[in-house]
Amino acid sequence: IINEKLRLAGGDAGDWFRILLSAILGNWLVGLAAFFATMATTTIGRLIGVFFPVVAFVVLGVQHTPANMGYLHLALIACDTCDISWGDAYAWNFIPAGIGNFLGGTIFVALLYWVAFVAFIPPNSTVLVNPPAAGLELQYHKGRVIEGVSYLSVMKQS
């Protein structure tokens, strides 16, 4: 696994960019799984929603910094015969994968979520949050919750 994750170590800028793109895709898939898990209303819906992004993540072998940090650090500590150094792990995996994970999470998950659900809320409109629970209403003004009620406190009540 270590050699596969660091097979591009010592390459050129194109290899570094490939790791970056792989990490963007990796965190986008992780974000999709989290998004589908929170948006589904049934357990089977959550399982199906999480299944496909996770399977794609594993099959594609994309880069994800938290996972890579776990097994790369353990392997580098335990492996006496590895030809990979700590510097290679940081320069050719953690740094480009961390930047890619950040971009994938902010652009392809958070920004798209914001555009889809918040950006185009008309000013002074009423938005129902979790209507089946109790019909809780929040007043929005320019995308911000007013009347002193936060989204999280409403979600805890339902």
C-alpha positions in Angstrom: 0.0 0.0 0.0 2.8 2.4 0.9 4.6 1.9 -2.4 1.4 2.4 -4.3 0.5 5.6 -2.5 4.0 7.0 -2.9 4.8 5.5 -6.4 4.9 9.1 -7.8 7.5 10.2 -5.2 10.4 12.0 -6.7 8.7 12.6 -10.0 7.9 15.9 -11.6 5.3 18.6 -11.1 2.8 16.6 -13.2 3.0 13.7 -10.7 2.5 16.1 -7.8 -0.6 17.5 -9.7 -2.0 14.0 -10.3 -1.8 13.4 -6.5 -3.6 16.7 -6.0 -6.4 15.8 -8.4 -6.7 12.3 -6.8 -7.1 14.0 -3.4 -9.7 16.4 -4.8 -11.8 13.5 -6.0 -11.1 11.6 -2.8 -12.5 14.3 -0.5 -15.4 14.9 -2.9 -16.4 11.3 -2.5 -16.0 11.4 1.3 -18.2 14.6 1.3 -20.8 13.0 -1.0 -21.0 10.1 1.4 -21.5 12.4 4.4 -24.0 14.5 2.4 -26.1 11.4 1.4 -26.0 10.1 4.9 -27.4 13.3 6.3 -30.0 13.9 3.6 -31.5 10.4 3.6 -34.6 9.9 5.9 -34.4 6.1 6.3 -31.6 3.7 7.4 -31.7 1.9 4.1 -31.5 5.2 2.3 -28.4 6.1 4.3 -26.7 2.8 3.7 -27.3 3.0 -0.1 -26.3 6.7 -0.2 -23.0 5.9 1.6 -22.3 2.7 -0.2 -21.6 4.0 -3.7 -19.2 6.8 -2.8 -17.3 4.6 -0.4 -17.0 1.8 -3.0 -15.8 4.3 -5.6 -13.3 5.7 -3.1 -11.8 2.3 -2.5 -11.9 1.0 -6.1 -10.3 4.2 -7.5 -7.6 4.2 -4.7 -7.8 8.0 -4.4 -5.8 10.0 -1.9 -7.2 11.0 1.5 -4.8 12.6 3.9 -6.3 11.4 7.2 -6.3 7.8 6.0 -2.8 8.1 4.5 -1.4 9.6 7.7 -2.6 6.6 9.6 -1.1 3.8 7.7 1.9 5.7 6.2 3.1 6.8 9.7 2.7 3.3 11.1 4.5 1.7 8.1 7.3 4.2 8.1 7.9 3.6 11.9 7.7 -0.2 11.6 9.5 -0.7 8.2 13.3 -0.9 8.4 13.7 -1.9 4.7 11.4 0.7 3.1 13.2 2.9 0.6 10.8 5.8 1.3 11.7 8.5 3.8 9.6 10.8 6.0 10.4 13.7 3.7 9.0 11.7 0.7 5.8 11.0 2.5 5.3 14.6 3.4 6.4 16.1 0.1 4.8 13.6 -2.2 1.7 12.6 -0.3 0.6 14.6 2.7 1.1 18.1 1.3 -0.4 17.6 -2.2 -3.2 15.3 -0.8 -3.9 17.8 2.0 -4.3 20.7 -0.4 -6.4 18.5 -2.7 -8.6 17.4 0.1 -9.1 21.0 1.2 -10.1 22.0 -2.3 -12.3 19.0 -2.8 -14.1 19.7 0.5 -14.5 23.4 0.1 -15.3 23.7 -3.7 -17.0 20.4 -4.6 -18.9 19.8 -1.3 -19.4 23.0 0.8 -19.6 25.5 -2.1 -22.0 23.4 -4.1 -24.1 22.7 -1.0 -24.2 26.4 -0.3 -25.2 27.3 -3.9 -27.9 24.6 -3.9 -29.5 25.3 -0.6 -28.6 28.8 0.6 -27.3 31.2 -2.1 -30.7 31.7 -3.8 -32.9 32.0 -0.8 -34.9 35.2 -1.4 -34.5 37.9 1.2 -37.1 37.9 4.0 -38.4 34.5 3.0 -39.6 31.7 5.3 -37.8 28.4 5.1 -39.1 25.2 6.7 -36.4 23.2 8.5 -37.4 19.6 9.0 -41.1 20.2 8.3 -42.3 16.6 9.3 -41.0 17.0 12.8 -42.9 20.1 14.1 -43.1 22.5 11.2 -40.3 24.7 12.6 -39.8 27.9 10.6 -36.8 30.1 10.4 -36.8 33.6 8.9 -33.9 34.2 6.5 -32.6 37.5 5.4 -29.9 37.5 2.8 -29.0 33.9 3.6 -28.6 34.5 7.4 -30.9 33.2 10.1 -32.6 35.9 12.1 -34.7 35.9 15.2 -31.8 34.5 17.3 -32.4 30.9 16.3 -29.5 29.0 15.0 -29.7 26.1 12.6 -28.1 23.7 15.0 -30.4 24.5 17.9 -33.4 23.9 15.6 -32.0 20.6 14.5 -31.5 19.5 18.1 -35.1 20.2 18.9 -36.5 18.1 16.1 
